[in-house]
């Protein structure tokens, strides 16, 4: 994904929100739930609870 780096103040939060958003969409596929894998950054903890904008 391309974005204007000057428009994003918190790159880590932006990246985590994108990852959470992709995971939320992928969860619609059903069991087993696929997970998005970031290509350009590492995830802090795979065991951390997932957040979503909708609160689910």
C-alpha positions in Angstrom: 0.0 0.0 0.0 1.2 3.5 -0.8 0.4 6.4 1.4 1.7 10.0 2.1 4.1 9.6 4.9 3.7 13.2 5.9 0.0 12.5 6.5 0.6 9.8 9.0 2.0 10.9 12.4 2.1 7.5 14.1 3.4 5.0 11.6 3.3 2.1 14.1 -0.4 2.7 15.0 -1.3 3.2 11.4 0.3 -0.1 10.4 -1.3 -2.0 13.3 -4.8 -0.5 12.4 -4.3 -1.7 8.8 -3.3 -5.1 10.0 -6.3 -5.3 12.3 -8.6 -4.2 9.5 -7.3 -6.8 7.2 -7.7 -9.5 9.9 -11.3 -8.4 10.6 -12.1 -8.8 6.9 -10.3 -12.1 6.7 -12.3 -13.4 9.7 -15.4 -13.3 7.5 -13.9 -16.4 5.7 -14.8 -18.6 8.6 -12.8 -21.3 10.3 -9.9 -21.6 10.3 -9.6 -17.8 10.4 -6.8 -16.7 8.1 -4.5 -13.9 9.3 -2.8 -11.1 7.5 1.0 -11.2 7.6 2.8 -7.9 7.4 5.6 -7.7 4.8 7.4 -4.6 5.9 7.2 -4.6 9.8 7.0 -7.0 12.6 4.1 -7.5 14.9 4.9 -6.9 18.6 3.1 -9.9 19.9 1.1 -12.6 18.2 -0.8 -13.3 21.4 -2.0 -9.7 21.8 -5.8 -9.3 21.6 -7.0 -7.9 18.3 -8.8 -4.6 18.3 -11.3 -3.4 15.8 -13.0 -0.2 15.0 -16.4 -1.8 15.6 -15.3 -3.1 19.0 -15.6 -6.7 18.1 
